[in-house]
Amino acid sequence: MHRPVSSFAVFNLRRRSLLRGNILVLGSFAASFPLSGFPHTRATLLLIIPAVVALYGTFETARCMRPKHNLYYAGIVLCLLMDLLAVCLIFFFLLFPYIVQPFPLTARLNPAPAIIAVYSAPVISVQGALHV
């Protein structure tokens, strides 16, 4: 006797499925790398889609929690921690280009004026004389 594919819990949204939650989170985490252009991150709002899918996957994982504390419960907690790490990294990829502005190109090519400005401050020697 063969069951139809649609009877599995992964495909039935009304049933709890740990596999569905983990696939959603890991799939959206994997999709966030090419969308962000890692390691040269760029600002794109397309990362909202993997962020929402990962949050839904975390919700699906949390639905699998049972009130009884046993090894299954501990495994779900570990999966939730993995989901939290993936969601935080996706939100990092989403928000990092908007928070941190890169240095201008001239500052990267010629750092000497900034160094001279720092070291040209007046210095008081050990004897107490002021050197400029």
C-alpha positions in Angstrom: 0.0 0.0 0.0 1.3 3.4 -1.0 0.4 6.7 0.5 -0.2 9.7 -1.7 2.6 12.3 -1.5 0.1 14.9 -0.3 -0.6 12.9 2.9 2.9 13.6 4.3 3.2 16.2 7.1 5.6 18.3 5.1 3.0 19.2 2.5 0.1 19.6 4.8 0.2 23.1 6.4 -2.2 22.2 9.1 0.0 19.5 10.6 3.2 20.2 12.5 6.4 19.4 10.6 9.9 19.8 11.9 11.4 19.0 8.5 9.3 21.8 6.8 10.5 24.4 9.3 14.2 23.4 9.0 14.0 23.3 5.2 12.4 26.8 5.1 15.0 28.3 7.4 18.0 26.7 5.8 16.7 27.3 2.3 16.1 31.0 3.0 19.6 31.2 4.6 21.2 29.7 1.5 19.2 32.1 -0.7 20.3 35.1 1.3 24.0 34.7 0.4 23.6 35.3 -3.4 20.9 38.0 -2.8 23.2 40.0 -0.5 26.2 39.5 -2.7 28.3 38.1 0.1 31.2 38.9 0.8 30.7 42.2 -1.0 27.4 43.1 0.6 25.1 45.4 -1.2 21.9 47.1 -0.2 18.9 45.2 -1.5 15.3 45.0 -0.2 14.9 41.5 -1.8 16.4 40.1 1.4 13.0 40.8 3.1 11.6 37.7 1.4 14.1 35.2 2.9 13.8 37.0 6.3 10.0 36.5 6.3 10.3 32.9 5.1 12.9 32.2 7.8 10.7 33.7 10.5 7.8 31.5 9.3 10.2 28.4 9.4 11.1 29.3 12.9 7.4 29.5 13.8 6.9 26.0 12.2 9.8 24.7 14.3 8.3 26.2 17.5 5.0 24.6 16.7 6.6 21.2 17.2 7.3 21.9 20.9 5.7 19.5 23.3 4.9 20.3 27.0 6.9 17.2 28.2 10.6 17.7 28.6 12.6 14.9 27.0 15.3 14.4 24.3 12.9 15.4 21.5 12.2 18.7 23.3 16.0 19.2 23.6 16.4 18.6 19.9 13.7 21.1 19.1 15.4 23.7 21.3 18.7 23.1 19.4 16.8 23.5 16.1 15.3 26.8 17.4 18.8 28.0 18.3 19.9 27.2 14.8 16.9 29.0 13.4 17.7 32.0 15.5 21.3 32.1 14.3 20.1 31.9 10.6 17.5 34.6 11.1 20.0 36.9 12.8 22.5 36.5 9.9 19.8 37.1 7.3 18.8 40.3 9.2 22.5 41.2 9.4 22.8 40.9 5.6 19.6 43.0 5.2 20.5 45.8 7.6 24.3 46.0 7.4 24.6 48.0 4.1 22.2 50.6 5.5 23.9 51.0 8.9 27.6 51.0 7.9 28.6 53.4 5.2 31.9 52.5 3.4 34.8 54.9 3.5 35.1 57.1 0.4 37.5 55.8 -2.2 40.0 58.6 -1.7 40.4 57.7 2.0 41.1 54.1 1.2 43.7 55.0 -1.4 45.6 57.7 0.5 45.4 57.1 4.3 48.5 59.4 5.0 46.6 62.7 5.6 44.6 61.1 8.4 47.7 59.7 10.0 49.5 63.1 9.8 46.6 64.9 11.4 46.6 62.5 14.3 50.4 62.6 14.9 50.8 66.4 14.4 49.2 67.3 17.7 51.4 69.2 20.3 53.5 66.8 22.4 54.8 67.5 25.9 58.2 65.8 26.5 59.5 64.3 29.7 61.3 67.5 30.6 58.1 69.5 30.4 58.9 71.5 27.2 56.2 71.9 24.6 57.2 70.6 21.2 55.0 71.4 18.2 
